[in-house]
Amino acid sequence: MKIAALGAVLAAQFTLAQFKQTPLPYAYNALEGSIDAQTMEIHYSKHGAAYASNLNKAIAGTPQEKETIIKILSETSKLSPAVRNNAGGHYNHELFWTILTPEKNTQPSAKLAKAITETFGSMDAFKEKMSKAGADRFGSGWAWLSVDKNGKLFVSSTPNQDNPLMDIVEEKGTPILGIDVWEHAYYLKYQNKRADYLSAIWNVLNWKEVSKRYDDALSKK
Ligand SMILES: [Fe+2]
C-alpha cells in the first residue's frame, strides 16, 4: 500500500465516531407482548442511533471528544443544549436496552431485593413508586432507580434526556434502572396508555442486569 493510501486509511480510523451504539442484545421482536418489534426497531435504529451520531457532531472539535460519557454528563451545566440532550440520550438508551430481556422471570439479587424492601417497604411498593414517577412525568422523560452517594436507593424522574448523573439535576446518583417514557418508546402499541406500558415493562425487566449495576454502583462508593 502506498504511503498516501495508508495515511487515508489511518485518518479514516482516527476520525471514526467516538460514541457508538452497542448491538442490541436481543432481536427487535424478542420483547413482543410487552414491547412490539416495530417500536423496538425504530427506537433502537433511528432514535438511539441519532443520539450517538448527534452527540459525536455536538462534541466535534471540543475537549469532550476525549472524555468519557460519565465525565460529559457530570459537567452538563457547562455544555451546550445539544451536548446535554444527546449525551443524555445516548447514555440513557444504552442503559435502557440492557435492562430489558426476553428471559422470563429474572430476579433481583438477594442484596438488591433486601435493599428495595428496606427502602420502599416491598417490591410491589417499589414498582408502584417507579410507575408513578413515569406516569407523572409531564411530556417526555425518564423514571429512574438510582444509588445515591451514601449507597441508598432512590426513585426519581427527569425531563427530556436528563439523568441522575448530570450535575444539573436535583437528585443525583448512579442510575441502575431507567424507564423511557417518551412516546416513541410505547405509542405504536399503547397509544396514550402510558400506564399500561409502565405496567407491562416489568414482564421484560432484566433484574440480573439491574443487580449487576447495583453492585457496580456500590463498589464505586
Ligand atoms: Fe427513547
Boltz pocket constraint, residues with backbone or C-beta under 6 A from the ligand:
constraints:
  - pocket:
      binder: B
      contacts: [[A, 43], [A, 47], [A, 93], [A, 180], [A, 182], [A, 184], [A, 185]]
      max_distance: 6.0
